[in-house]
Amino acid sequence: MSSRTALSALHNTSSADQWVRSEQIQVRLNPELATLTWDVPTAYGLVGMVLRETGVGRGLLMVRGESENLRRILRNVLVRDALLKATPHEHHVLEPDLSLGESTEAVLGVLREWSGRIQSGISAVASVERGEPIVEDAPLHGFWWDRKANFGDAVGPWLAATLSGRDVVNVRPTKDTPVPAQGRATALVGSIIHMIGRPDVDIWGAGLMRPLSAKSPLRRLTGIRVHAVRGHLTRNELQAKLGWEVPEILGDPALLLPRHYTPRPSTHSERKIAFVPHMSHRPHFKSLDQDSFDVVDVRDDLTIVVDGIANARVCVSTSLHGLIIAQTYGVPWVWLNITDAELGGGEFKFNDFFSTLSGSAPARVDVSRDELADLDLEEVARRSALPRLDVDLEALESAFPGARASSTRPKQRTGLVQRIISRFWRR
């Protein structure tokens, strides 16, 4: 049976399926594109699960939210379960190599499995954002920046889910999602301490974006417990200007990734230079020699980004977490600092991380935007170095305030993500 015939048969079976009808799922077949789409309703709108023909008897199953907010929620719900891809448009790969030669019921079974996982995860987010208590399998309340896809921000919930064995829901209140403060929340990776505007927050490895002002609203917060911070600069600011008790447990939690994630081997015959532009810097680097450089898209899944950096011989990065990942996986790195296109907070967050390194000054190259056109990135890469990390990783991981109950994480979900990664990497 050809793939298109299989898609047609699957469309007919799915349209008449009792589960599809009861869930009010709309099914659409596009013969020209060889795709079959299931529009699955959730508390925040429709998610489109798209099965696309990729070869004779094979298909690729993807999911995408219909709105920006739903795509944000999907990033959080699927942070450990599906691979995020930024292009050609943001989507998650659920099944990279699904057999269409099997019975239509078998394919529908895979669809039900994923649909149920996505709907239950989004339902939990909706309950938390409405302030409704969740008694069974309650998710961990996390606090991180998630307005755009960025692997550095995804490190927090990924690690929290790994260390706690629980789903993690973002309770950072915004204008669009004014989540009520119920119970404690854990501020995770990133320069997010200045964003905390609610009481009862545990801080684990996060940092400040810039020095605190004399009238910092953080002074009014109650119930704050600091378990670890990113670096000495953040620690000194919190102690000196707020009088907070801050233990000398330092380090960005991304430094713990090698303990929990082993990069997939590179498909390149020779190790390349990994170039990691911050998302705001990508427009400045529209064309690079792909034979020499592996340009890493920070909007992709964090495992894809880590793979790209860990398999490189050198890392050149304008992104802080590009440098941190290189450091922790033992790849020499150099910070490319675009002096007139500074990131929020300027050099503070970089220097905060650098304060946890010892030895000579970290490798850096300062350049203006006007100089980028003639910049020799291979020459920049030759300035790289690998400093010594002065962080007690055991203390940092032990400081994580979430419950360590990995056995509570559903075994079915672990199987799903392992299946996705192995199939994706064989492609």
C-alpha positions, 0 to 999 in steps of 0.5 A: 500500500502506497503512503498516499493510499495509507493516508487516505485509508487512515483518514477514512478510518479516523473520521469514523473513529469513536474516539475522534468523534467523542473528542470532537477532533477535526480530521483533514487530508491534503493529498497535494501535500501528502499530509493528514491533520488532526485538530485536537481541542485543548483548554487554550485552543487547537493543536494540529497533529500533522502526519506527513509522508516522508517515503514509501510506507513512512511518515513524520508526526508533528504537532504545532499550536495554533497561537503563540501562547499555545506554542509557548505552553507546548514548549513547556509541556513537551520539554522532555518528551518531544524534539522542538524544531524552530524551522521552517516554523516552530513545531515538535517532532513526535514520531520522526519515522512512523510506519504507515504500513501497519494497520490504521488502528496501530497508527491511531493508537500512537495518535491517541497516546500523544494526544492524551499526553498533550491534552493532560499536560495542557489541562494541568497548566490551565488548572494551575493558571486558574489557581485550582488545586491538583491533588493527584500527580501535582506538577512542580511549580517552576518560574522561568522566562518562556516568551520565546523558544530559547534552549538556555531557558528550557534548561531549567524546566528540563533539569527540574523535571529530570531531578524531581520526576514530575511535570513542571508548570511555569507559574511566572505571572505575566500580563497575559497569564496572571497566575495566582501565587499558590504554594511555593515556586522554584526560580530556575535557570536564567537572569530572572531573579529581578522578575520575581514579583510574588512571595514564597519562591525558592531560588536555585542557580538563577542570577540577576540581569544587572546590579540591583537598584536602591529601591529594588521591589525585591525588598518587599518580598517574603518567603524567599529562600535562596538555595544557590545562585549563578555566580559571585556577583549575584550573591554579593548583590543579594547579600549587600543590598537586600540582606538575604541569606545566600549560601556559597553554593554557586553555578548555573544549573546548566553545568549539571547537564553532562550528569543527565544528558549524553550528547548523540555522536556527530554525523560530521567526519571532522569536528567543526567550529560551533557558532552560537549566536544569541537569537537577537544576533542571528540577523547579523550572521546570514551567511557562514561557510557551512563546511567550517562552521556548525551554526547552532540555532538556540531556538531548537530543542536543548538536546539538539543545541547541546549536541552541536556544541559538545561535538565541536572542536571549538565554540564561538558564542554570543550567547551566555549559555552557549559558553556555559554548555561548551565549558561543561562539556569540555569544549574550548570557547571564546565569547564574541561580544558585539559591543554595540548590540549588547544583550539585556544587562550588558556584561553583568550576567557574563561576568557573573558566570565568569566569576565561577571560573579560575585562572586567566581572564576568559577568552573574548573578542570585542567587535562592533556591528560594522566590523562583523562583515569583515570578521574572520570567525576562524581567527576568533576561534583560535583565541579560544580557551577552556578555563577551570570551573570552580563550582561544586557540582554535587553541592549545586545539584543537592541544593535543588529544592524539588522532591526527588521522586523519579519513580513517580514519572510515568514510565510510558513518557520515558519510553516515548522520548527515548523512541523519538530521540533514537528514531530522529537520530537515525534519520 
